[in-house]
C-alpha cells in the first residue's frame, strides 16, 4: 500500500498499460483531481485513490480494473 500523500501536483497518471490518462491537479480527500487542460472536454475529472496500483518515477499507475473517466486523456 502506498501513501496518498506521495501523489503530487503535475504527476502523470497512466492506466495499467502505461497509457496516459491525465495529469494530477490535486488530491481531494480520497479522489485525484485531474487537470482540465488534459481532458478532451475541458472539464476536471476525478479518479479514486483506491484505483492506484503504484507510484514510480513521478508517475501514478492505475490498477488494471480502474475506471477512467470519460473525457479524460484516455478518451474512454
N, C-alpha and C positions, 0 to 999 in steps of 0.2 A: 504494500500500500504506500502511496506517495502522500506528501503533504500538499494540500491545495494552495498553501502559501508559496509554493515553488512556481506556481503559474503566474507569469508576469506579463504586463502590458507589452504588446508588439511581438509576442511569441507566435510562431506559425502553428496552426492546428492542421493536422493531417488525419486522413482516415487510416485504417489498419494497413492498407496497401501503400501508404505513403503519398497519396494524392492530396493536394492542397484543398482544405475545406474553408479556411478563413484565417484571420489574424485576431489575437486576443485584444479586446479593448480594455476589459477589466473583469474581475471576478466579483459577482454579487451573490452573497450567501452561498448556495450550492449550485450556482449557474455560472457558466462562462459566457460573457457578452462578447460577441464578435463585432469587428468594426463595420460600419455602414459602407465604407469605401470598398470593401472586399466582397460585397454582395451584389448580385445581379439586379436586385430590385431597390437598392439604395436604402434598405432598412436594416436595423440591428437584428441579429438573430442570436439565439441562445442555445447552449449545449449544457447538459447536466455534468457536473464534476464527476459523478459516478460512472460516466461513459469514458473516462480517461483510462487508458491502459498503462501508459508510462510517459515520462518526461525525459528526453535525452537531447543533447546538443541544441539547447534553446528551442526545442520543438515539442509540441504536445501531440501524442499519438492516441487516437481513439480506439476503443475496442472494436472488434470485427462486427459486433451486433449493434453498435451505436447508431442512433438515428441522427442523420444530419438534416438540418432544416432546409426546406425549400427556399430557393433564392440565395443560399449560401454559395461560397466559391465552388462547391462540389456540383452545383446545378442539379441537385436531386429533386 
